[in-house]
Amino acid sequence: MKKLPIGIQTFTKLIESNCYYVDKTRFIRELTQDDDYYFLSRPRRFGKSLFLSTIKAAYQGKKGLFHGLHLFDHWDWETGRPVLHISFGAGVMQSVQDLDIRFEAILENHEAEYGVSTHRRDLRERFAELISASSLLKVSRESGRIRCARLPKTGPLRPPEGSSGAHSRETGKGRSGPPG
């Protein structure tokens, strides 16, 4: 018998724990088809972390987790892609220095995970360098190891032609276009 996913915020844990899951993976496919930016605005406890965790699992190529879900038959599972997951949910930051320390630790973890060496000291420049370097990586499906290869750009990562900045668009019900 399936369990209720009380307190579970990661897709992998939810599926591996045999919990109920309302399939919203079709929204992931829709998001990746557009060449746009998104801002997910929902109140606390409305599934933002779970949805982002689901996107992460898809980009990492974890096909087995999606068996029976919409994305299983509607996603390119041949190539896993590096995911830079940044979360500040592990506690309250009391100062800008606390935030810098946390962000530096996040960058170090991603650099170690993907075997990337950044050479910049400024956190913004270091983050940009990490994004650039990780865009050259792909994850081998056979070994699970990372090897260097150029990946094609995907929709959500590239700004729209002639765009001066990001705009927001909610997903799901009540979906709206760019502010006009």
HELIX and SHEET records of a PDB file:
HELIX    1   1 PHE A   11  GLU A   16  1                                   6    
HELIX    2   2 THR A   25  GLN A   33  1                                   9    
HELIX    3   3 LYS A   48  TYR A   59  1                                  12    
HELIX    4   4 LYS A   63  PHE A   66  5                                   4    
HELIX    5   5 HIS A   70  ASP A   73  5                                   4    
HELIX    6   6 VAL A   96  TYR A  114  1                                  19    
HELIX    7   7 LEU A  123  SER A  134  1                                  12    
HELIX    8   8 GLY A  155  LEU A  157  5                                   3    
SHEET    1   A 2 LEU A 137  VAL A 139  0                                        
SHEET    2   A 2 ILE A 146  CYS A 148 -1                                        
END                                                                             
